[in-house]
Amino acid sequence: MSQKTRVWVALWTVYLIWGSTYLGIEVAGETIPPVFAASIRFIAAGTVMAAFVAWRRGPRLLVPERKAFLSAAVVGLLLPSANGLLFVAERHVPTGTAALVIGSVPLWIVLLRVATGDRPKRRALVAVVVGFLGLTILVRPGGGTSVAWLGLVVCSALAWALGSFLSSRLPMPADAFAATALEMLVGGLFMLPFGLAFHGSESLNPADFSNRSIFGWIYLVVFGSLLGYTAYVWLLGHAPIGTVATYAYVNPVVAILLGAAILHEAVTWRIVAGAAVILVSVAVVIRQEAEKVVEPFAE
């Protein structure tokens, strides 16, 4: 297999798997309390990845210097927790709409750069303004989904953007897999007490989880968090970042198509209009900021 073919295989792995994780979150959260599901997902995935790092690269990588460990912990509190918010919100928000809102992460990152004194290119700033206009199309009242739940997805996107922004500025562990394992474990362990305490009347007994939800949860751990991320890290070392970052506007399209085909979610004019504006804006930002690494949503 040629290098070009490997790149395309890895790209489509990221496109399809991370685009389908929104469906996986919806299915897993049907009978598994959402915060609990997100917590044990990242604990399981982080444990497997940590074991892989220890086996292939040595356990010392999992014990970085104090500053690097604290940085990974801070990012771990933000990134997996952002996914936990998405787990909760997707009980009330269609997967395609949620994916489009999360697709705005690159736009939030540009705003964070501006807030800290950076000066992105003018075309990128214009695209951000247009992109947020598209976001308002999705979240304004009257679309059939509570603004409060849509707001929770926006908070998820902002938390992910902040975690991604900090990860490029803090002294992180040198090994990407070790850093990710630590982030997943910290985030999962942080959410666990909340998942155990705030599950309402829903059962935490695995015997009460549907086979469909269990399959969705396993899919998220094995494919979303492990296989998808492995493909992403490989791409970072073998393809231009501008090419790799295209997942940010391909994933929402995959999520919309799967939501319509499997969950029978309606594709309304609001979704089409919002999608067109947001995805074009994100594409422009990524093209203008190709030298900046856009962090994955730990799908």
C-alpha positions as CSV (number, residue, x, y, z in Angstrom):
1,M,0.0,0.0,0.0
2,S,1.4,3.4,-1.0
3,Q,1.9,6.3,1.4
4,K,-0.8,8.2,-0.4
5,T,-3.3,5.3,0.0
6,R,-2.4,5.0,3.7
7,V,-3.1,8.7,4.2
8,W,-6.5,8.4,2.6
9,V,-7.4,5.3,4.6
10,A,-6.5,7.0,7.8
11,L,-8.4,10.1,6.8
12,W,-11.6,8.2,6.0
13,T,-11.1,6.3,9.3
14,V,-11.2,9.6,11.2
15,Y,-14.0,11.0,9.0
16,L,-16.3,8.0,9.4
17,I,-15.5,7.0,13.0
18,W,-15.5,10.4,14.6
19,G,-18.5,11.4,12.5
20,S,-20.4,8.4,13.8
21,T,-19.5,9.0,17.5
22,Y,-22.4,11.4,17.8
23,L,-24.7,8.5,16.9
24,G,-22.8,6.3,19.4
25,I,-23.3,8.9,22.2
26,E,-27.0,9.0,21.4
27,V,-27.4,5.2,21.5
28,A,-25.2,4.7,24.6
29,G,-27.1,7.4,26.5
30,E,-30.5,5.8,25.9
31,T,-30.3,3.6,28.9
32,I,-26.9,4.4,30.5
33,P,-26.9,7.5,32.7
34,P,-25.0,10.0,30.5
35,V,-22.4,11.4,32.9
36,F,-21.7,7.9,34.2
37,A,-21.4,6.6,30.6
38,A,-19.0,9.4,29.6
39,S,-16.9,8.8,32.8
40,I,-16.4,5.0,32.4
41,R,-15.8,5.5,28.7
42,F,-12.8,7.6,29.3
43,I,-11.6,5.6,32.2
44,A,-11.7,2.4,30.0
45,A,-10.1,4.1,27.0
46,G,-7.5,5.8,29.1
47,T,-6.6,2.5,30.8
48,V,-6.2,0.7,27.5
49,M,-4.1,3.5,26.0
50,A,-1.9,3.7,29.1
51,A,-1.3,0.0,29.0
52,F,-0.3,0.3,25.3
53,V,2.1,3.1,26.1
54,A,3.7,1.2,28.9
55,W,4.0,-1.9,26.7
56,R,5.4,-0.3,23.6
57,R,7.2,2.7,24.8
58,G,7.9,2.1,28.5
59,P,6.0,3.1,31.7
60,R,8.2,6.1,32.4
61,L,6.3,8.1,29.7
62,L,3.2,7.8,31.9
63,V,5.1,9.6,34.8
64,P,6.1,12.9,33.2
65,E,7.6,15.9,35.0
66,R,5.3,17.7,37.4
67,K,4.5,20.6,35.1
68,A,3.7,18.3,32.2
69,F,1.5,16.1,34.4
70,L,-0.4,19.1,35.8
71,S,-0.9,20.5,32.3
72,A,-2.3,17.1,31.1
73,A,-4.5,17.1,34.1
74,V,-5.9,20.6,33.4
75,V,-6.6,19.7,29.7
76,G,-8.1,16.4,30.9
77,L,-10.5,18.2,33.1
78,L,-11.7,20.2,30.1
79,L,-11.7,17.8,27.1
80,P,-13.5,14.7,28.4
81,S,-15.8,16.8,30.6
82,A,-16.8,18.6,27.4
83,N,-17.7,15.2,26.0
84,G,-19.7,14.5,29.2
85,L,-21.8,17.6,28.6
86,L,-22.5,16.4,25.1
87,F,-23.6,13.1,26.5
88,V,-26.2,14.9,28.6
89,A,-27.3,17.3,25.8
90,E,-27.8,14.6,23.1
91,R,-30.7,13.2,25.0
92,H,-32.6,16.4,23.9
93,V,-30.6,17.6,20.8
94,P,-30.5,15.8,17.4
95,T,-27.1,14.3,16.7
96,G,-26.7,16.3,13.5
97,T,-27.4,19.6,15.2
98,A,-25.0,18.7,18.0
99,A,-22.3,17.8,15.5
100,L,-22.6,21.2,13.8
101,V,-22.4,23.1,17.0
102,I,-19.3,21.1,18.0
103,G,-17.9,21.8,14.5
104,S,-17.6,25.4,15.5
105,V,-14.6,24.6,17.8
106,P,-12.1,26.0,15.4
107,L,-14.0,29.3,15.4
108,W,-13.9,29.5,19.2
109,I,-10.2,28.8,19.2
110,V,-9.6,31.8,17.0
111,L,-11.6,34.0,19.4
112,L,-9.5,32.7,22.3
113,R,-6.3,33.5,20.4
114,V,-7.6,37.1,19.9
115,A,-8.5,37.4,23.6
116,T,-4.9,36.5,24.5
117,G,-3.4,39.1,22.2
118,D,-2.8,37.0,19.1
119,R,-3.6,38.4,15.7
120,P,-5.1,35.9,13.3
121,K,-5.4,36.7,9.6
122,R,-8.2,39.1,8.7
123,R,-9.9,36.5,6.5
124,A,-10.0,34.1,9.4
125,L,-11.7,36.7,11.6
126,V,-14.3,37.4,9.0
127,A,-15.0,33.7,8.7
128,V,-15.4,33.5,12.5
129,V,-18.0,36.2,12.5
130,V,-19.9,34.6,9.6
131,G,-19.6,31.2,11.3
132,F,-21.2,32.5,14.5
133,L,-24.0,33.9,12.5
134,G,-24.6,30.3,11.2
135,L,-24.5,29.1,14.8
136,T,-27.3,31.5,15.8
137,I,-29.4,30.0,13.0
138,L,-29.2,26.7,14.8
139,V,-29.6,27.8,18.4
140,R,-32.2,30.6,18.1
141,P,-35.7,29.9,19.6
142,G,-38.3,28.2,17.5
143,G,-36.4,25.3,16.0
144,G,-38.1,22.6,18.0
145,T,-35.2,22.0,20.4
146,S,-34.9,23.8,23.8
147,V,-32.4,26.6,23.7
148,A,-31.2,25.5,27.1
149,W,-30.1,22.1,25.8
150,L,-28.5,23.7,22.7
151,G,-26.7,26.1,25.0
152,L,-25.3,23.0,26.8
153,V,-23.8,21.9,23.5
154,V,-22.3,25.3,23.0
155,C,-20.8,25.1,26.4
156,S,-19.4,21.7,25.4
157,A,-17.8,23.2,22.3
158,L,-16.4,26.1,24.3
159,A,-14.9,23.8,26.9
160,W,-13.3,21.7,24.2
161,A,-11.9,24.8,22.4
162,L,-10.5,26.0,25.7
163,G,-8.8,22.7,26.4
164,S,-7.4,22.5,22.9
165,F,-6.2,26.1,23.2
166,L,-4.4,25.4,26.5
167,S,-2.9,22.2,25.2
168,S,-0.9,24.1,22.6
169,R,0.4,26.5,25.2
170,L,1.1,24.4,28.3
171,P,4.1,22.2,28.8
172,M,2.4,18.9,27.9
173,P,4.0,15.4,28.0
174,A,6.2,14.8,24.9
175,D,4.5,11.6,23.9
176,A,1.0,12.3,22.4
177,F,-0.3,8.9,23.4
178,A,0.9,9.2,27.0
179,A,-0.6,12.7,27.2
180,T,-4.0,11.4,25.8
181,A,-4.0,8.5,28.3
182,L,-3.4,10.8,31.2
183,E,-6.1,13.3,30.0
184,M,-8.7,10.5,29.5
185,L,-8.0,9.0,33.0
186,V,-8.1,12.4,34.7
187,G,-11.2,13.5,33.0
188,G,-13.0,10.1,33.5
189,L,-12.1,10.0,37.2
190,F,-13.2,13.6,37.6
191,M,-16.6,12.9,36.2
192,L,-17.1,9.5,38.0
193,P,-18.4,11.0,41.3
194,F,-20.8,13.2,39.5
195,G,-22.0,10.2,37.4
196,L,-22.5,8.1,40.5
197,A,-24.2,10.9,42.5
198,F,-26.4,12.5,39.9
199,H,-28.1,9.8,37.9
200,G,-31.6,10.6,39.0
201,S,-34.0,7.6,39.0
202,E,-31.9,5.8,36.3
203,S,-30.2,2.6,37.2
204,L,-26.4,2.1,37.4
205,N,-26.8,-1.6,37.2
206,P,-25.3,-2.9,33.9
207,A,-28.1,-5.5,33.9
208,D,-30.6,-2.7,33.2
209,F,-28.6,-1.3,30.2
210,S,-30.0,-2.3,26.8
211,N,-27.8,-4.3,24.4
212,R,-28.0,-1.4,22.0
213,S,-26.6,1.1,24.6
214,I,-23.9,-1.3,25.6
215,F,-22.9,-1.8,22.0
216,G,-22.8,2.0,21.5
217,W,-20.6,2.5,24.6
218,I,-18.2,-0.2,23.4
219,Y,-18.1,1.4,20.0
220,L,-17.1,4.7,21.5
221,V,-14.3,3.2,23.6
222,V,-12.8,0.9,20.9
223,F,-13.4,2.9,17.7
224,G,-14.0,6.5,18.8
225,S,-11.4,6.8,21.5
226,L,-8.7,4.3,20.5
227,L,-8.8,3.5,16.7
228,G,-9.9,7.0,15.7
229,Y,-7.3,8.7,17.8
230,T,-4.6,6.3,16.7
231,A,-5.4,7.2,13.0
232,Y,-5.4,10.9,13.9
233,V,-2.0,10.8,15.6
234,W,-0.5,8.8,12.6
235,L,-1.9,11.4,10.2
236,L,-0.3,14.3,12.2
237,G,3.1,12.7,11.4
238,H,2.4,11.8,7.8
239,A,0.1,14.4,6.2
240,P,-0.2,18.2,6.1
241,I,-2.1,19.6,9.1
242,G,-4.4,21.4,6.7
243,T,-5.4,18.1,5.3
244,V,-5.8,16.4,8.7
245,A,-7.9,19.2,10.1
246,T,-10.6,18.7,7.4
247,Y,-12.2,16.2,9.8
248,A,-13.6,19.3,11.6
249,Y,-16.0,20.0,8.7
250,V,-16.5,16.5,7.4
251,N,-17.5,14.9,10.7
252,P,-20.7,17.0,11.0
253,V,-21.8,15.9,7.5
254,V,-21.4,12.3,8.4
255,A,-23.3,12.8,11.7
256,I,-26.2,14.5,9.9
257,L,-26.4,11.7,7.4
258,L,-26.3,8.9,10.0
259,G,-28.8,10.7,12.2
260,A,-31.2,11.0,9.3
261,A,-30.7,7.4,8.1
262,I,-30.6,5.5,11.4
263,L,-32.4,7.7,13.9
264,H,-34.8,9.3,11.4
265,E,-33.9,12.8,12.4
266,A,-35.4,15.5,10.3
267,V,-33.0,17.6,8.1
268,T,-34.7,21.0,8.2
269,W,-34.0,24.2,6.3
270,R,-32.5,25.5,9.6
271,I,-30.0,22.7,9.8
272,V,-29.1,23.0,6.1
273,A,-28.6,26.7,6.3
274,G,-26.7,26.6,9.5
275,A,-24.6,23.7,8.2
276,A,-23.7,25.6,5.0
277,V,-22.6,28.7,6.9
278,I,-20.7,27.0,9.7
279,L,-18.9,24.5,7.5
280,V,-17.8,27.0,5.0
281,S,-16.6,29.3,7.7
282,V,-14.7,26.5,9.4
283,A,-13.2,25.5,6.1
284,V,-11.9,29.0,5.6
285,V,-10.5,29.2,9.1
286,I,-8.7,25.9,8.8
287,R,-7.2,26.9,5.4
288,Q,-6.0,30.3,6.8
289,E,-4.7,28.7,10.1
290,A,-3.3,25.5,8.6
291,E,-0.2,25.8,10.7
292,K,-2.2,25.6,13.9
293,V,-3.1,22.1,15.1
294,V,-6.8,21.7,15.8
295,E,-7.2,19.2,18.7
296,P,-9.5,16.2,18.1
297,F,-12.8,15.9,20.1
298,A,-11.4,12.6,21.7
299,E,-14.2,11.0,19.8
